[in-house]
Amino acid sequence: MRVLFLIPILLVLLYCQGGQTPDLDCRRLDGVPGPEDFYWDEVSKELFVSSHNRRQMESLGGIAKVLWSAETGFGKLEWIGKPYPPDFRPHGISYTTILGIPTLFVISHSNREGALHTIEVFEKSKNGIWKHKETITDPLLTSPNDIFATESGEIWISNDRGTGGSFRANWDILIGHARADIVYYSNGKFQKLGEEVVLGNGIHVQKTKDGQVLLRAVYGEKRVKVYKIQKKQDGTVHLDYWKSIAVDGGPDNLLEDTKGHLWLAVHPSTFGFVLHASGLKSSSPSKVYWIDNSTYEPKLFLETDGKPIGALSTALGTGKRLLLSQVFEDFVLDCKGEGLIWP
């Protein structure tokens, strides 16, 4: 078990309502390699982090849990869900409560040739221990990037590419060939929903007064696409395209705060991101937007040159805190700002 080191950071350049640019007191949660995705549980004040060293894909990863304390900051870091299933390399993560049982759904990528990608399901027992429950997989999971699970056990998956290896994926990106689709799972069955894009990324389902909408970050188009969810009597699902939300860069993961606003991490420079991913550059510039839940208008909230944190993948404002994680380095950033006006 790793020990947490809380290291103050002097300043983050922040853009928020009213044009304020206050100093933020930021602290590092160390010891979580490649924390690409996380989920903050507002009820239990726990942070669940998907951790994997993405510069060494042959390595294995894990799920970190941090119990929040308003008085002392982060509590002790715990690795939960052990023993993990074979070839566990976590990516997108989603948390929900099913029939009163806290449940985590985690995308995992096998490093074996020809092996299927999987969705690993973990449940919290009555004695508070997280245990692996089951593995779900299907050939429709061509390259799952992000996942969203509901209280009814429905799962929505965003593939970031189509079938074929890395050469085909790079070729699709080069020529702008849209083959990354959305997959739906319910009652033991997978369904291909289509809506192919170039480089699909974060996915989120939101309840509205008129039903449900699905939001999907599309890196290759620098926008978030919004669909109205139509459920048929035979149990199938159809997505009706509604609108697009344009942002300045390639969008990554989506999270919803307690007010229903959405938070989105964005990579404004693909070239800078690639250099950072390869280790040739120490940082990669990033932006954070929040998306108004009534107008779906994006508003720039934060912009960094890659320091103190770069290659941002997930962001969430909660209370007077801003939680930030990134793709490659080994920490999550926790920022506080007195007098800060949140959306």
N, C-alpha and C positions, 0 to 999 in steps of 0.2 A: 504493500500500500504506500502510495506516494504522499509526501507531506505537502501541504499548501504553503506557498510563499506569497504574501500580499505585498506587492511592490508598487508604491504610488507612482503614477505617471503625471507629469506636470500639466499637460494641456492637450485637449482635443479640440479641433476647430469644429464648431457646431453651428448649424443653421436651424432655427426653429421659429415658431410663431412669434410675431412681433419683431423679427430681425435680431433677436438676442444672440450674442456669442459669448456665453458665460464660460468660465473655466470649469472643467470637470475633474473631480478626483477619481482617477481610474486605478483599478487594482487588477493584477493578474491572478487568474486561477491556473497555476502551472500543473504539468503532469498529465495532460490529455492530448496526445499527439493527433494532429489532423481532426480537430473537433468540427467537422463539416456541418453537422446539423445538431440542433438541440430542441428540447421542449421544456418550457417552464410551466409547472403546475401551480396555479395561483392558490389553490386550496391548501395543499400540503407545504407550499413554499420550498419545493424541491426542483432542482435543475437536472434533467436527464440529457446526457451528451453522448452522441455517437462518435467514437474515437478510433481512428486508424491512421497509421503512418502512410500517407498516400504517395510519398516519394520512394517507398519500399513496398510495392504492392504484394510481394511474396510474404510479407509479415502479416501477423494476425492482429485483430483489434479487440475492442471491448466496449461495454457501456458503463459510463461513469455516472454516479449520482452525487449531488451535493445538496445537503440540507441547508436551507437559508436561515440566517439569523440576522434580524434587523439591528441588533445591538453590536454584534461582533463581526459582521460580514459573513463570508462563507464559512461553513463548518468543515468537518473532515471529509475528504474525498473518499468515496467508496466505489469499488468495482463490483457491479451487480450482475446477476444472471448466470454466474459460473456454476457448473461447467458449461461452456459455450458449445454450440453445435460445431461439427467439423467445418474447416475452411471459413471461419467467421471473420468477415471483413465488412463491418457495418458501414452503411452510407445513410440514406434518408431514414428518419425515425418519426414515429407518431405515437401519441399517448391518448388513451381514452379509458372510460370505465364501462365495462360490459357486465350487466346484471350485478352491479355493485363491486366487481372485481377490477382493480387497476390493471391495465393491460398495455404492453408496449409492442408495437409492430416495427420491425427493423429490417430494412433491405440489406442483404448480404451478397457479396460477389465471390464466387469460387475462382480460384486461380488455376483450376485444372482445365485442360483443353476439352472443349465440348460439354462441360458441365453446365447445368442450368443455374441461373441466378435464383435466389430464394427470398422468401419473406419469413423471418424468424419471429415467433410469437412468444412473449414472456409474460407471466402472470405473477402478481404479488399474493403470497399466501397469507393466511390469517395471522401467522406469527411474524409477518413483515418481511419474509424472505422472497426475493425475486427468483423465479425458476423458469427455465425454458419449457414451454408447453408443447409446441409443435412447429413443423416446417411446412410451409406452403410454397408450391412452385408450379410453373406451367411454361410451355414454350412461348407463350405470349409475352413473358417477361424478357424481352430481347436485350434490354439494357436499362433496368429500372434505376431511376435517379432519386426520386422523392416519392413519398407515400402519405396518404391521409386516411385515417380510420375513424369510423363513427361509433356511437354507443350501440347501434344495432348490429355491429360486426361487419358493416360494409367497408370495403377497401378500394381506394382510388390510387392508381399508380401512374406516374409519368415516366415513360421511357425517354432517354435522351438520344437514342439512335435506333435504327431499324435492325433487321437481321444482317448477318455478315460480320467480319472481323474489323479490326481497327483501320485497315486500308480502305474498306468500303465506307466506314464512318467518316474518315477524313475526306474522301472523295465527295460524299454527300454534302459536307460542309463547304468544300471548295466551290462546288457548282450550285449550291443552294437547293439541293434536292431534299424536299420535306418527306421524311419517312419515320420520324419519331412520334409514336402515337400514345393514346391514353388507354389504360386497361382498367376494367372494373371487376371486382370480386364480391360475390354474395352467395350465401347458402351453399358453399362448396363448389361454385362454378365461376369460371372466368369468362369475361366478355370483352371483345375488342371494340372500343368505341371510336376508333379512327381519330380524326382531327389531327392528321400528321403535320408536323412542323420541323423546322431545322433546329436541332439542339433543344429539346424539351428539358425543362428544369423543374423548379418548385411547383407544388400543387397544393390547393387548399379548397375545402368545401365550406361555404358560409350560408347560414340560415338568413333568409330575408322575410319580409312580411308577405311576399308573394310566392314563397317556396324556397328552393335552394339554388345557389349558383356555384359554379366551379371556376376557380381562377387558376391559371397556369402560366408560369413564367416561361417565356420563349427566348432563350439566349440569342439565337440566330436572327431574331427579328427586333431585338431591343424593346420588347413590350410584354405586357401581361394580357393574355386573352381571357375574356370572361364569357362563360356559357351558362344558359339556363338549363337546369336538369329536368328532364321529362321522364317520369317512370311509367312504364306500360303495365297493363294488367297481367301480362304473362311473365312479369318479373324482369324484363329487359329494360335497359336504360338508353335514352337518346339525349345527346347534347345539342342544344340550339345555340349557335354562335350569337352573342349579343353585342359585345363591344371590345375595343382594345384600349389599353392604358400604356402610352408610350413613355419610356424613360431614357435617360442618357447613358446607355451602356447595356451590357448583357445581364439580365436579372437572374438571381439565384433563388434562395429559399424564401417562402412566405410564412408569416406567423400572424395570428390575430390577438390583439390585446383585449382587456376587459371591457373596453368601450365599443368593440367591434371594428376598430380601425386595423388595417393591415400594415405590416412592416416588411420591407423588402430590401435585401442587400443587392448591390449592383456593381459589376465590374466595368468601369468606363474604358479600360484599355485591355483588349484581348492580347495584344503584343506584350504588354507589361506583365499580364497574368501568366503567359506562357514562359517568359523568362524567369519569373518567380517560381513557377512550378518546376522548372528544370534545375533550379538552384543557382542560375546565373545572375539573378538579381535578388537583393535582400528583401525587397518589398514590392507591393503592387497596389496602385491607387484604388480607392473604393468609395462608394456613395451609399447612403441609406435614405430611402424614401418611406414616408408613411402615406397610406392611401385612405382617403376619407370614405367611411362606410356608407354615406348617404349619396355622395356625388361620384365616387370612384375616381376622384381627381388625385394625381400623385403630387406630393409636396416634398421637396428636398429638405432633409432633416440634418444630414451630416455628410461631410466630404473630407477625406483624408488623402494625403499623398502616399500612404502606405505605412505611416508611422503614427502612433505606436503599434498599430495593427493594420495589416494589409490583407489583400485577397479575401475580403469579407464575404462570408457565405450566408450567415444568419444574423438577424438583428431583432431585438424586441425592447420596447419601452414599457416598463411596468413600475407603478408607483413613481418614485423619483429616481429610478434606476434605468440604465440602458445596458442591456446585455449584448455582447458582440462576440461572434466566433468566426473562424476563418478556416481555409482549406488545408493548409500544410503545417503551420507551426504548432507548438505544443502548449497552447494556452487559450483560455477564454478571458475576455476583458469585461470587467464589471465597473460601470461608471456611475457616479452620483453627482448631482448638481443642485445646490441650495437655490431655491427661488425659481427653479426651472419650470417653464410652462410646457406641459406635455400636451399633445393633441387631445 
